[in-house]
Amino acid sequence: MNALSRWYDYAKTHDKKTLWDTLAEDAVFESPVVHTPQRGREITFKYLASALNVLGNDAFRYTGEWRNDTGAVLEFETEIDGIRINGVDIITWNADSRITHFKVMVRPLKAINKLHELMAAQLQKG
């Protein structure tokens, strides 16, 4: 199974082992609400698991996909507290089909502010 298939599987099942197994040791996570890249498998895992807990409600769905041999851009939509959220996941993987870079971009500003609030609470839970 390739990295993108495993990511979709994780997004559907929320199985944390699938997420862990999909990430490279040197994975990097970039977020619209964190100013510096988060480097390493542990912190990338923590952010992605938290992000799916926040975003992965019944309204969440991927609406577009563009890919090549080493990466993909996945457009998504969801709604939280009456705020429609539109964003993209920009994912890069290595020859071993492990995610090496995961960047999330979100719009509009109201959505970013809501995500900042919810992600801070989620990450404090541990």
N, CA, C and O atoms as CSV, one atom per row, in Angstrom:
chain,resi,resn,atom,element,x,y,z
A,1,MET,N,N,0.852,-1.180,0.000
A,1,MET,CA,C,0.000,0.000,0.000
A,1,MET,C,C,0.897,1.243,0.000
A,1,MET,O,O,1.871,1.302,0.750
A,2,ASN,N,N,0.578,2.219,-0.825
A,2,ASN,CA,C,1.407,3.423,-0.896
A,2,ASN,C,C,1.006,4.436,0.174
A,2,ASN,O,O,-0.006,4.267,0.855
A,3,ALA,N,N,1.807,5.486,0.315
A,3,ALA,CA,C,1.602,6.471,1.377
A,3,ALA,C,C,0.244,7.148,1.266
A,3,ALA,O,O,-0.421,7.362,2.280
A,4,LEU,N,N,-0.176,7.484,0.064
A,4,LEU,CA,C,-1.452,8.175,-0.107
A,4,LEU,C,C,-2.620,7.260,0.268
A,4,LEU,O,O,-3.575,7.706,0.903
A,5,SER,N,N,-2.549,6.004,-0.116
A,5,SER,CA,C,-3.597,5.046,0.263
A,5,SER,C,C,-3.664,4.887,1.779
A,5,SER,O,O,-4.750,4.829,2.356
A,6,ARG,N,N,-2.487,4.815,2.422
A,6,ARG,CA,C,-2.465,4.698,3.890
A,6,ARG,C,C,-3.015,5.962,4.543
A,6,ARG,O,O,-3.714,5.881,5.553
A,7,TRP,N,N,-2.703,7.143,3.969
A,7,TRP,CA,C,-3.243,8.387,4.531
A,7,TRP,C,C,-4.767,8.388,4.453
A,7,TRP,O,O,-5.442,8.695,5.436
A,8,TYR,N,N,-5.305,8.044,3.285
A,8,TYR,CA,C,-6.772,7.985,3.142
A,8,TYR,C,C,-7.365,6.975,4.129
A,8,TYR,O,O,-8.417,7.225,4.718
A,9,ASP,N,N,-6.695,5.844,4.308
A,9,ASP,CA,C,-7.156,4.836,5.261
A,9,ASP,C,C,-7.183,5.419,6.669
A,9,ASP,O,O,-8.152,5.234,7.406
A,10,TYR,N,N,-6.117,6.123,7.040
A,10,TYR,CA,C,-6.077,6.743,8.364
A,10,TYR,C,C,-7.178,7.789,8.514
A,10,TYR,O,O,-7.843,7.838,9.548
A,11,ALA,N,N,-7.379,8.625,7.499
A,11,ALA,CA,C,-8.408,9.667,7.573
A,11,ALA,C,C,-9.798,9.062,7.769
A,11,ALA,O,O,-10.661,9.669,8.404
A,12,LYS,N,N,-10.007,7.874,7.227
A,12,LYS,CA,C,-11.310,7.212,7.357
A,12,LYS,C,C,-11.446,6.469,8.681
A,12,LYS,O,O,-12.507,6.516,9.305
A,13,THR,N,N,-10.399,5.790,9.118
A,13,THR,CA,C,-10.509,4.910,10.288
A,13,THR,C,C,-10.009,5.534,11.591
A,13,THR,O,O,-10.382,5.089,12.677
A,14,HIS,N,N,-9.170,6.558,11.485
A,14,HIS,CA,C,-8.525,7.189,12.656
A,14,HIS,C,C,-7.636,6.198,13.405
A,14,HIS,O,O,-7.387,6.370,14.598
A,15,ASP,N,N,-7.157,5.167,12.718
A,15,ASP,CA,C,-6.277,4.163,13.325
A,15,ASP,C,C,-4.876,4.746,13.456
A,15,ASP,O,O,-4.175,4.925,12.460
A,16,LYS,N,N,-4.475,5.039,14.683
A,16,LYS,CA,C,-3.193,5.714,14.915
A,16,LYS,C,C,-1.985,4.873,14.494
A,16,LYS,O,O,-0.952,5.432,14.125
A,17,LYS,N,N,-2.091,3.565,14.540
A,17,LYS,CA,C,-0.984,2.714,14.073
A,17,LYS,C,C,-0.746,2.935,12.572
A,17,LYS,O,O,0.397,2.977,12.117
A,18,THR,N,N,-1.832,3.074,11.817
A,18,THR,CA,C,-1.707,3.343,10.384
A,18,THR,C,C,-0.972,4.653,10.162
A,18,THR,O,O,-0.084,4.736,9.314
A,19,LEU,N,N,-1.343,5.686,10.927
A,19,LEU,CA,C,-0.660,6.972,10.797
A,19,LEU,C,C,0.818,6.828,11.136
A,19,LEU,O,O,1.671,7.286,10.375
A,20,TRP,N,N,1.134,6.201,12.264
A,20,TRP,CA,C,2.524,6.042,12.690
A,20,TRP,C,C,3.343,5.326,11.617
A,20,TRP,O,O,4.449,5.751,11.284
A,21,ASP,N,N,2.794,4.244,11.084
A,21,ASP,CA,C,3.494,3.449,10.073
A,21,ASP,C,C,3.675,4.192,8.752
A,21,ASP,O,O,4.534,3.826,7.950
A,22,THR,N,N,2.878,5.224,8.520
A,22,THR,CA,C,2.941,5.981,7.276
A,22,THR,C,C,3.992,7.084,7.310
A,22,THR,O,O,4.416,7.570,6.262
A,23,LEU,N,N,4.412,7.480,8.506
A,23,LEU,CA,C,5.336,8.604,8.649
A,23,LEU,C,C,6.800,8.166,8.629
A,23,LEU,O,O,7.172,7.175,9.256
A,24,ALA,N,N,7.616,8.913,7.904
A,24,ALA,CA,C,9.065,8.697,7.916
A,24,ALA,C,C,9.637,9.234,9.226
A,24,ALA,O,O,9.047,10.108,9.860
A,25,GLU,N,N,10.786,8.703,9.621
A,25,GLU,CA,C,11.456,9.163,10.856
A,25,GLU,C,C,11.713,10.663,10.830
A,25,GLU,O,O,11.604,11.327,11.860
A,26,ASP,N,N,12.055,11.205,9.660
A,26,ASP,CA,C,12.398,12.623,9.537
A,26,ASP,C,C,11.238,13.465,9.003
A,26,ASP,O,O,11.462,14.518,8.406
A,27,ALA,N,N,10.010,13.012,9.210
A,27,ALA,CA,C,8.831,13.728,8.718
A,27,ALA,C,C,8.782,15.157,9.268
A,27,ALA,O,O,9.227,15.427,10.384
A,28,VAL,N,N,8.231,16.058,8.458
A,28,VAL,CA,C,8.070,17.464,8.834
A,28,VAL,C,C,6.606,17.831,8.652
A,28,VAL,O,O,5.981,17.473,7.653
A,29,PHE,N,N,6.064,18.555,9.636
A,29,PHE,CA,C,4.686,19.030,9.578
A,29,PHE,C,C,4.674,20.553,9.594
A,29,PHE,O,O,5.348,21.180,10.411
A,30,GLU,N,N,3.897,21.145,8.680
A,30,GLU,CA,C,3.722,22.597,8.657
A,30,GLU,C,C,2.238,22.905,8.727
A,30,GLU,O,O,1.417,22.289,8.047
A,31,SER,N,N,1.918,23.880,9.574
A,31,SER,CA,C,0.535,24.213,9.885
A,31,SER,C,C,0.284,25.695,9.651
A,31,SER,O,O,1.214,26.499,9.725
A,32,PRO,N,N,-0.958,26.067,9.370
A,32,PRO,CA,C,-1.258,27.493,9.220
A,32,PRO,C,C,-1.231,28.244,10.555
A,32,PRO,O,O,-1.254,29.475,10.561
A,33,VAL,N,N,-1.182,27.534,11.676
A,33,VAL,CA,C,-1.226,28.207,12.978
A,33,VAL,C,C,0.062,28.036,13.793
A,33,VAL,O,O,0.160,28.562,14.901
A,34,VAL,N,N,1.040,27.315,13.263
A,34,VAL,CA,C,2.334,27.167,13.932
A,34,VAL,C,C,3.376,27.794,13.019
A,34,VAL,O,O,3.440,27.474,11.832
A,35,HIS,N,N,4.190,28.683,13.568
A,35,HIS,CA,C,5.075,29.496,12.733
A,35,HIS,C,C,6.318,28.775,12.228
A,35,HIS,O,O,6.924,29.215,11.250
A,36,THR,N,N,6.707,27.687,12.865
A,36,THR,CA,C,7.911,26.981,12.435
A,36,THR,C,C,7.556,25.547,12.061
A,36,THR,O,O,6.629,24.974,12.632
A,37,PRO,N,N,8.274,24.964,11.118
A,37,PRO,CA,C,8.041,23.560,10.790
A,37,PRO,C,C,8.305,22.678,12.009
A,37,PRO,O,O,9.251,22.910,12.761
A,38,GLN,N,N,7.478,21.687,12.192
A,38,GLN,CA,C,7.628,20.719,13.276
A,38,GLN,C,C,8.358,19.513,12.696
A,38,GLN,O,O,7.864,18.873,11.768
A,39,ARG,N,N,9.527,19.204,13.238
A,39,ARG,CA,C,10.403,18.204,12.629
A,39,ARG,C,C,10.476,16.926,13.452
A,39,ARG,O,O,10.659,16.962,14.669
A,40,GLY,N,N,10.329,15.791,12.762
A,40,GLY,CA,C,10.443,14.485,13.392
A,40,GLY,C,C,9.113,13.747,13.438
A,40,GLY,O,O,8.039,14.349,13.448
A,41,ARG,N,N,9.222,12.448,13.463
A,41,ARG,CA,C,8.049,11.577,13.427
A,41,ARG,C,C,7.120,11.802,14.624
A,41,ARG,O,O,5.903,11.880,14.456
A,42,GLU,N,N,7.681,11.906,15.817
A,42,GLU,CA,C,6.867,12.036,17.034
A,42,GLU,C,C,5.971,13.267,16.980
A,42,GLU,O,O,4.761,13.164,17.185
A,43,ILE,N,N,6.561,14.441,16.703
A,43,ILE,CA,C,5.787,15.682,16.713
A,43,ILE,C,C,4.843,15.741,15.513
A,43,ILE,O,O,3.726,16.246,15.633
A,44,THR,N,N,5.274,15.234,14.366
A,44,THR,CA,C,4.390,15.197,13.200
A,44,THR,C,C,3.190,14.312,13.493
A,44,THR,O,O,2.060,14.674,13.163
A,45,PHE,N,N,3.416,13.164,14.103
A,45,PHE,CA,C,2.337,12.262,14.494
A,45,PHE,C,C,1.362,12.975,15.428
A,45,PHE,O,O,0.148,12.900,15.242
A,46,LYS,N,N,1.896,13.664,16.429
A,46,LYS,CA,C,1.051,14.352,17.408
A,46,LYS,C,C,0.170,15.405,16.729
A,46,LYS,O,O,-1.027,15.486,17.007
A,47,TYR,N,N,0.758,16.209,15.844
A,47,TYR,CA,C,-0.014,17.250,15.158
A,47,TYR,C,C,-1.052,16.664,14.212
A,47,TYR,O,O,-2.194,17.124,14.185
A,48,LEU,N,N,-0.667,15.648,13.431
A,48,LEU,CA,C,-1.632,15.072,12.482
A,48,LEU,C,C,-2.766,14.355,13.199
A,48,LEU,O,O,-3.918,14.460,12.778
A,49,ALA,N,N,-2.469,13.631,14.266
A,49,ALA,CA,C,-3.529,12.963,15.031
A,49,ALA,C,C,-4.465,13.998,15.646
A,49,ALA,O,O,-5.683,13.815,15.638
A,50,SER,N,N,-3.912,15.073,16.174
A,50,SER,CA,C,-4.734,16.139,16.759
A,50,SER,C,C,-5.575,16.830,15.687
A,50,SER,O,O,-6.751,17.121,15.906
A,51,ALA,N,N,-4.969,17.088,14.533
A,51,ALA,CA,C,-5.689,17.755,13.451
A,51,ALA,C,C,-6.876,16.918,12.990
A,51,ALA,O,O,-7.952,17.459,12.736
A,52,LEU,N,N,-6.694,15.612,12.881
A,52,LEU,CA,C,-7.814,14.780,12.458
A,52,LEU,C,C,-8.898,14.725,13.532
A,52,LEU,O,O,-10.084,14.651,13.209
A,53,ASN,N,N,-8.505,14.760,14.800
A,53,ASN,CA,C,-9.504,14.827,15.867
A,53,ASN,C,C,-10.336,16.097,15.764
A,53,ASN,O,O,-11.539,16.077,16.026
A,54,VAL,N,N,-9.704,17.195,15.386
A,54,VAL,CA,C,-10.403,18.479,15.270
A,54,VAL,C,C,-11.217,18.558,13.977
A,54,VAL,O,O,-12.387,18.938,14.000
A,55,LEU,N,N,-10.602,18.203,12.865
A,55,LEU,CA,C,-11.240,18.381,11.555
A,55,LEU,C,C,-12.090,17.195,11.102
A,55,LEU,O,O,-13.035,17.371,10.334
A,56,GLY,N,N,-11.766,16.001,11.567
A,56,GLY,CA,C,-12.345,14.781,11.012
A,56,GLY,C,C,-13.736,14.440,11.506
A,56,GLY,O,O,-13.983,13.323,11.961
A,57,ASN,N,N,-14.639,15.394,11.420
A,57,ASN,CA,C,-16.020,15.150,11.834
A,57,ASN,C,C,-16.827,14.575,10.664
A,57,ASN,O,O,-16.268,14.264,9.612
A,58,ASP,N,N,-18.132,14.437,10.852
A,58,ASP,CA,C,-18.986,13.857,9.804
A,58,ASP,C,C,-19.051,14.718,8.545
A,58,ASP,O,O,-19.369,14.212,7.469
A,59,ALA,N,N,-18.753,16.011,8.665
A,59,ALA,CA,C,-18.807,16.911,7.506
A,59,ALA,C,C,-17.519,16.871,6.679
A,59,ALA,O,O,-17.498,17.356,5.548
A,60,PHE,N,N,-16.447,16.298,7.234
A,60,PHE,CA,C,-15.159,16.303,6.542
A,60,PHE,C,C,-15.205,15.443,5.287
A,60,PHE,O,O,-15.705,14.318,5.292
A,61,ARG,N,N,-14.661,16.018,4.200
A,61,ARG,CA,C,-14.517,15.223,2.971
A,61,ARG,C,C,-13.443,15.831,2.090
A,61,ARG,O,O,-13.247,17.046,2.053
A,62,TYR,N,N,-12.754,14.945,1.383
A,62,TYR,CA,C,-11.809,15.397,0.374
A,62,TYR,C,C,-12.595,15.660,-0.903
A,62,TYR,O,O,-13.439,14.857,-1.301
A,63,THR,N,N,-12.307,16.799,-1.544
A,63,THR,CA,C,-13.063,17.202,-2.731
A,63,THR,C,C,-12.224,17.251,-4.000
A,63,THR,O,O,-12.765,17.409,-5.095
A,64,GLY,N,N,-10.904,17.118,-3.864
A,64,GLY,CA,C,-10.038,17.149,-5.037
A,64,GLY,C,C,-8.702,16.505,-4.728
A,64,GLY,O,O,-8.279,16.437,-3.574
A,65,GLU,N,N,-8.050,16.036,-5.766
A,65,GLU,CA,C,-6.743,15.393,-5.605
A,65,GLU,C,C,-5.903,15.630,-6.856
A,65,GLU,O,O,-6.359,15.416,-7.979
A,66,TRP,N,N,-4.660,16.080,-6.638
A,66,TRP,CA,C,-3.692,16.247,-7.699
A,66,TRP,C,C,-2.426,15.573,-7.218
A,66,TRP,O,O,-1.970,15.834,-6.105
A,67,ARG,N,N,-1.843,14.702,-8.048
A,67,ARG,CA,C,-0.662,13.974,-7.575
A,67,ARG,C,C,0.340,13.693,-8.669
A,67,ARG,O,O,0.054,13.763,-9.864
A,68,ASN,N,N,1.560,13.365,-8.187
A,68,ASN,CA,C,2.608,12.867,-9.063
A,68,ASN,C,C,3.246,11.677,-8.349
A,68,ASN,O,O,2.648,11.127,-7.424
A,69,ASP,N,N,4.437,11.275,-8.757
A,69,ASP,CA,C,5.049,10.065,-8.193
A,69,ASP,C,C,5.499,10.213,-6.739
A,69,ASP,O,O,5.618,9.215,-6.028
A,70,THR,N,N,5.748,11.430,-6.293
A,70,THR,CA,C,6.290,11.617,-4.939
A,70,THR,C,C,5.466,12.546,-4.060
A,70,THR,O,O,5.913,12.933,-2.980
A,71,GLY,N,N,4.266,12.909,-4.510
A,71,GLY,CA,C,3.473,13.807,-3.687
A,71,GLY,C,C,2.067,13.999,-4.202
A,71,GLY,O,O,1.703,13.557,-5.292
A,72,ALA,N,N,1.282,14.684,-3.366
A,72,ALA,CA,C,-0.106,14.956,-3.733
A,72,ALA,C,C,-0.588,16.211,-3.021
A,72,ALA,O,O,-0.077,16.580,-1.964
A,73,VAL,N,N,-1.570,16.851,-3.614
A,73,VAL,CA,C,-2.306,17.939,-2.990
A,73,VAL,C,C,-3.747,17.472,-2.898
A,73,VAL,O,O,-4.374,17.139,-3.904
A,74,LEU,N,N,-4.263,17.453,-1.673
A,74,LEU,CA,C,-5.635,17.007,-1.437
A,74,LEU,C,C,-6.454,18.181,-0.911
A,74,LEU,O,O,-6.138,18.736,0.141
A,75,GLU,N,N,-7.486,18.557,-1.627
A,75,GLU,CA,C,-8.367,19.627,-1.158
A,75,GLU,C,C,-9.447,19.025,-0.272
A,75,GLU,O,O,-9.980,17.956,-0.568
A,76,PHE,N,N,-9.769,19.728,0.832
A,76,PHE,CA,C,-10.797,19.242,1.741
A,76,PHE,C,C,-11.755,20.344,2.146
A,76,PHE,O,O,-11.471,21.533,2.006
A,77,GLU,N,N,-12.903,19.910,2.655
A,77,GLU,CA,C,-13.921,20.804,3.210
A,77,GLU,C,C,-14.464,20.182,4.481
A,77,GLU,O,O,-14.527,18.960,4.612
A,78,THR,N,N,-14.849,21.024,5.403
A,78,THR,CA,C,-15.568,20.582,6.593
A,78,THR,C,C,-16.268,21.794,7.184
A,78,THR,O,O,-16.149,22.906,6.671
A,79,GLU,N,N,-16.991,21.570,8.253
A,79,GLU,CA,C,-17.647,22.665,8.959
A,79,GLU,C,C,-17.518,22.413,10.456
A,79,GLU,O,O,-17.744,21.302,10.936
A,80,ILE,N,N,-17.149,23.466,11.182
A,80,ILE,CA,C,-17.024,23.384,12.633
A,80,ILE,C,C,-17.681,24.625,13.225
A,80,ILE,O,O,-17.352,25.749,12.844
A,81,ASP,N,N,-18.597,24.423,14.143
A,81,ASP,CA,C,-19.287,25.540,14.814
A,81,ASP,C,C,-19.850,26.547,13.820
A,81,ASP,O,O,-19.765,27.755,14.039
A,82,GLY,N,N,-20.422,26.051,12.729
A,82,GLY,CA,C,-21.032,26.919,11.727
A,82,GLY,C,C,-20.048,27.604,10.791
A,82,GLY,O,O,-20.454,28.411,9.956
A,83,ILE,N,N,-18.768,27.298,10.915
A,83,ILE,CA,C,-17.741,27.898,10.055
A,83,ILE,C,C,-17.340,26.886,8.995
A,83,ILE,O,O,-16.853,25.799,9.309
A,84,ARG,N,N,-17.551,27.255,7.731
A,84,ARG,CA,C,-17.131,26.386,6.621
A,84,ARG,C,C,-15.625,26.541,6.443
A,84,ARG,O,O,-15.106,27.652,6.333
A,85,ILE,N,N,-14.947,25.419,6.418
A,85,ILE,CA,C,-13.489,25.393,6.307
A,85,ILE,C,C,-13.123,24.743,4.985
A,85,ILE,O,O,-13.633,23.678,4.637
A,86,ASN,N,N,-12.233,25.397,4.256
A,86,ASN,CA,C,-11.705,24.872,3.005
A,86,ASN,C,C,-10.192,24.875,3.123
A,86,ASN,O,O,-9.610,25.857,3.583
A,87,GLY,N,N,-9.548,23.792,2.716
A,87,GLY,CA,C,-8.103,23.746,2.822
A,87,GLY,C,C,-7.497,22.712,1.911
A,87,GLY,O,O,-8.187,22.010,1.172
A,88,VAL,N,N,-6.171,22.639,1.986
A,88,VAL,CA,C,-5.434,21.630,1.234
A,88,VAL,C,C,-4.373,20.997,2.123
A,88,VAL,O,O,-3.768,21.656,2.968
A,89,ASP,N,N,-4.168,19.726,1.913
A,89,ASP,CA,C,-3.056,18.983,2.484
A,89,ASP,C,C,-2.052,18.788,1.354
A,89,ASP,O,O,-2.390,18.240,0.305
A,90,ILE,N,N,-0.827,19.236,1.568
A,90,ILE,CA,C,0.236,19.051,0.587
A,90,ILE,C,C,1.169,17.998,1.175
A,90,ILE,O,O,1.838,18.241,2.180
A,91,ILE,N,N,1.209,16.830,0.544
A,91,ILE,CA,C,1.890,15.666,1.102
A,91,ILE,C,C,3.006,15.217,0.165
A,91,ILE,O,O,2.812,15.103,-1.046
A,92,THR,N,N,4.174,14.966,0.746
A,92,THR,CA,C,5.310,14.429,-0.006
A,92,THR,C,C,5.747,13.137,0.668
A,92,THR,O,O,5.730,13.036,1.894
A,93,TRP,N,N,6.141,12.142,-0.136
A,93,TRP,CA,C,6.613,10.879,0.423
A,93,TRP,C,C,7.901,10.454,-0.254
A,93,TRP,O,O,8.252,10.937,-1.331
A,94,ASN,N,N,8.599,9.533,0.407
A,94,ASN,CA,C,9.898,9.069,-0.082
A,94,ASN,C,C,9.753,7.764,-0.876
A,94,ASN,O,O,8.643,7.286,-1.111
A,95,ALA,N,N,10.880,7.209,-1.276
A,95,ALA,CA,C,10.891,5.979,-2.083
A,95,ALA,C,C,10.328,4.783,-1.311
A,95,ALA,O,O,9.877,3.811,-1.917
A,96,ASP,N,N,10.354,4.851,0.029
A,96,ASP,CA,C,9.787,3.783,0.864
A,96,ASP,C,C,8.290,3.979,1.103
A,96,ASP,O,O,7.676,3.253,1.885
A,97,SER,N,N,7.713,4.966,0.422
A,97,SER,CA,C,6.289,5.287,0.547
A,97,SER,C,C,5.912,5.684,1.980
A,97,SER,O,O,4.875,5.279,2.506
A,98,ARG,N,N,6.781,6.484,2.586
A,98,ARG,CA,C,6.527,7.059,3.912
A,98,ARG,C,C,6.440,8.576,3.752
A,98,ARG,O,O,7.223,9.178,3.018
A,99,ILE,N,N,5.487,9.179,4.441
A,99,ILE,CA,C,5.304,10.625,4.355
A,99,ILE,C,C,6.504,11.332,4.978
A,99,ILE,O,O,6.871,11.074,6.124
A,100,THR,N,N,7.111,12.235,4.192
A,100,THR,CA,C,8.260,13.005,4.660
A,100,THR,C,C,7.900,14.454,4.965
A,100,THR,O,O,8.581,15.112,5.751
A,101,HIS,N,N,6.842,14.949,4.349
A,101,HIS,CA,C,6.458,16.347,4.534
A,101,HIS,C,C,4.943,16.456,4.407
A,101,HIS,O,O,4.345,15.915,3.477
A,102,PHE,N,N,4.335,17.159,5.351
A,102,PHE,CA,C,2.881,17.333,5.345
A,102,PHE,C,C,2.595,18.782,5.703
A,102,PHE,O,O,2.860,19.217,6.824
A,103,LYS,N,N,2.054,19.527,4.746
A,103,LYS,CA,C,1.732,20.936,4.957
A,103,LYS,C,C,0.228,21.122,4.810
A,103,LYS,O,O,-0.378,20.639,3.854
A,104,VAL,N,N,-0.364,21.823,5.763
A,104,VAL,CA,C,-1.794,22.123,5.726
A,104,VAL,C,C,-1.969,23.617,5.501
A,104,VAL,O,O,-1.331,24.436,6.162
A,105,MET,N,N,-2.834,23.959,4.569
A,105,MET,CA,C,-3.193,25.356,4.330
A,105,MET,C,C,-4.708,25.447,4.409
A,105,MET,O,O,-5.417,24.595,3.874
A,106,VAL,N,N,-5.208,26.497,5.087
A,106,VAL,CA,C,-6.643,26.614,5.367
A,106,VAL,C,C,-7.114,28.040,5.088
A,106,VAL,O,O,-6.360,29.003,5.224
A,107,ARG,N,N,-8.367,28.144,4.699
A,107,ARG,CA,C,-9.025,29.425,4.517
A,107,ARG,C,C,-10.457,29.286,4.999
A,107,ARG,O,O,-10.912,28.147,5.105
A,108,PRO,N,N,-11.176,30.285,5.288
A,108,PRO,CA,C,-10.817,31.692,5.444
A,108,PRO,C,C,-10.189,31.964,6.803
A,108,PRO,O,O,-9.992,31.045,7.599
A,109,LEU,N,N,-9.875,33.236,7.067
A,109,LEU,CA,C,-9.227,33.622,8.318
A,109,LEU,C,C,-10.035,33.164,9.531
A,109,LEU,O,O,-9.459,32.709,10.519
A,110,LYS,N,N,-11.346,33.277,9.466
A,110,LYS,CA,C,-12.206,32.842,10.572
A,110,LYS,C,C,-11.979,31.358,10.877
A,110,LYS,O,O,-12.014,30.947,12.037
A,111,ALA,N,N,-11.750,30.561,9.839
A,111,ALA,CA,C,-11.482,29.124,10.011
A,111,ALA,C,C,-10.121,28.902,10.663
A,111,ALA,O,O,-9.981,28.036,11.526
A,112,ILE,N,N,-9.123,29.676,10.255
A,112,ILE,CA,C,-7.793,29.543,10.854
A,112,ILE,C,C,-7.859,29.868,12.339
A,112,ILE,O,O,-7.270,29.165,13.160
A,113,ASN,N,N,-8.570,30.925,12.679
A,113,ASN,CA,C,-8.692,31.301,14.089
A,113,ASN,C,C,-9.380,30.208,14.894
A,113,ASN,O,O,-8.957,29.909,16.011
A,114,LYS,N,N,-10.425,29.610,14.353
A,114,LYS,CA,C,-11.138,28.529,15.033
A,114,LYS,C,C,-10.225,27.312,15.182
A,114,LYS,O,O,-10.184,26.698,16.248
A,115,LEU,N,N,-9.499,26.964,14.133
A,115,LEU,CA,C,-8.573,25.826,14.204
A,115,LEU,C,C,-7.463,26.066,15.227
A,115,LEU,O,O,-7.067,25.150,15.947
A,116,HIS,N,N,-6.972,27.289,15.283
A,116,HIS,CA,C,-5.944,27.622,16.273
A,116,HIS,C,C,-6.464,27.354,17.683
A,116,HIS,O,O,-5.773,26.746,18.500
A,117,GLU,N,N,-7.656,27.801,17.958
A,117,GLU,CA,C,-8.280,27.588,19.268
A,117,GLU,C,C,-8.464,26.103,19.572
A,117,GLU,O,O,-8.104,25.643,20.655
A,118,LEU,N,N,-9.023,25.352,18.621
A,118,LEU,CA,C,-9.320,23.939,18.840
A,118,LEU,C,C,-8.055,23.080,18.877
A,118,LEU,O,O,-7.970,22.136,19.662
A,119,MET,N,N,-7.079,23.401,18.037
A,119,MET,CA,C,-5.836,22.623,18.034
A,119,MET,C,C,-5.057,22.843,19.334
A,119,MET,O,O,-4.469,21.900,19.864
A,120,ALA,N,N,-5.044,24.061,19.846
A,120,ALA,CA,C,-4.355,24.340,21.112
A,120,ALA,C,C,-4.966,23.487,22.226
A,120,ALA,O,O,-4.241,22.893,23.024
A,121,ALA,N,N,-6.292,23.430,22.277
A,121,ALA,CA,C,-6.966,22.627,23.291
A,121,ALA,C,C,-6.664,21.143,23.097
A,121,ALA,O,O,-6.414,20.432,24.070
A,122,GLN,N,N,-6.684,20.675,21.866
A,122,GLN,CA,C,-6.441,19.268,21.564
A,122,GLN,C,C,-5.008,18.871,21.930
A,122,GLN,O,O,-4.790,17.812,22.518
A,123,LEU,N,N,-4.045,19.704,21.592
A,123,LEU,CA,C,-2.641,19.390,21.881
A,123,LEU,C,C,-2.354,19.425,23.382
A,123,LEU,O,O,-1.471,18.707,23.852
A,124,GLN,N,N,-3.069,20.229,24.128
A,124,GLN,CA,C,-2.878,20.252,25.579
A,124,GLN,C,C,-3.378,18.980,26.240
A,124,GLN,O,O,-2.893,18.589,27.302
A,125,LYS,N,N,-4.350,18.337,25.609
A,125,LYS,CA,C,-4.858,17.060,26.133
A,125,LYS,C,C,-3.795,15.976,26.108
A,125,LYS,O,O,-3.796,15.050,26.919
A,126,GLY,N,N,-2.868,16.124,25.130
A,126,GLY,CA,C,-1.778,15.149,25.012
A,126,GLY,C,C,-2.049,14.102,24.096
A,126,GLY,O,O,-1.215,13.218,23.904
